[in-house]
Amino acid sequence: MQTVYSNPCTRCGKERIISKEWVEYIGLSQITRTDTICPDKACQKQVDDDLEEKRLKKEAIMNRKSLPKTPIA
């Protein structure tokens, strides 16, 4: 019996579709990877923009943490 999974869009709730599927090998294990996108192109663009904004914000925070601390005189 095969299980049916639901993968709704995080923004609009429509069922996401497969955009890319590929196979990777890690050691002797075969793993099938899948990228999914929202079928609404405008919605997917907004989701991509939001994810990029979050990534840049996280990167800025990590860069701030890695700067050497300067003592206050």
N, C-alpha and C positions, 0 to 999 in steps of 0.2 A: 504494500500500500504506500502510495507516494503522498507526502505532506505538501499542502499548498500554502505558500507563504504570501503575506501581503506586504507590499513595500510602497506605502503612500508618500507623495511629495511632502516635504516638511513645511512648505509654504501654502499650497493650495489643496492638498489632500488627494489629488488625482493619482491613480496607480502609475508608478514609474515604469519606464520601458528600458530594455537592454540596449546600450549604445555600443558596447565593446565587450568581447569575451576572449580570454586567452588562457593558455595553460603554462604553469611554471613548475619547475622541478626543484625541490629542496631536499638535497640528499637523494634518497630513493623514493620519496613521496611525490606524487603528482597532485598539484593543486590547480583547480579551475578558478580563475578570477573573473569577476564581472563588474563592469561599470554600468550604473543605471542613471537615467536622466528623466526629468519631467517631460511629458509629451508637449506641453505648452512652452514654446521657445522663449516668450517674454518672461514667463515665470522662472524658467531655468536660468536665464541671464541674471535675473534678480538674485536668485539663490547663489550663483557663482560670484556675483559682486559682493554679497553679504559674507560669503566664506573667505574671499580674498581680503576684505576689510578686517575680519577677525584674525586671519593669519598675520597680516601686517601689524596689528595691535599686539598680538602675542610675541612676534619677533622683536618689536620695540621694547617690550617689557624684559625679554630675555637679554637683549643687548644692554639695557640699563643695569641689570643685575651683574653682568660680567665686567662692567667698568670698575677700575680700581677706586677704592674709597679714598677721598682726600680729607685729611684731618682739618677741622675748623680751628683757626688760630685766633 
